[in-house]
Amino acid sequence: MLILRTSRVIKVSRPLMSKQLGLWIIVMLKDCFVASLLAMTQLVLALTLMPSYARADDGLIDRIQQTEKSMVVVRTELTRVMHTDPPQMATFYRTAAGIVIDPSGIIVANTHTIIHAPFIFVVLRDGTKLPAQVLFASTDYDFSFLKIDPPYPLQSVRWADSSLVNVGDNILAVGNSDYDNQSIMEGHIKGIIQSRSTLTHDFLELDLDLHHGDSGGPILDEQGQLLGMVMAKRESEPNSSIAIASNKIHLQYLQYKKNVP
């Protein structure tokens, strides 16, 4: 079911069908015959203000859902002895998002989510939990490549060219936190941070209010292609987050593949 909101978040679990939406409205009006005129007016207003891509472009929803298949959960675990009487073992963990960039099982994730973790796991969409090893880690740009041995080929993400983005461009983000898990959030590019030496796009500033757990999530263009990866939220500004530009990740991945015997 697709739950449409007049806010910036759209909950998606299967493609929007106009017939399903119309049927849902009819059933709701039948069952809620005691609803007030004000409530009905608000419903009509919500449908009128619904984002155009959600009303008209079922293809976009399909493309986004295909990209969602490239998302995984990255989980780090640490086990310690608690100084209780008697002593007890406790396991601490944290989760973030990861993106499949190679069907053989190469995942990109934020370095800050896996650094110094003694145990790293990747959880696939079907719930399969697999140990992961670090292939490459960049602290300067906060992304790392992880390797797992999946039981089947994974669906890798499609790349966008982040050098073509401009301030004001529309973007979409897929949530991974407990608050916005599996939600699709609409936003815009509000700033571009370039390398001083090469003038390439290194980071993208977004007008999105993201949460703990969204780190490593994909930022998509309107074709559902990877434009960036969530890195951090600006605590000093509302609705402001930073993503690593996809070209930065893609070029490093191609370099890694080139050097692999």
Disulfide bonds with the S-S distance in Angstrom:
none
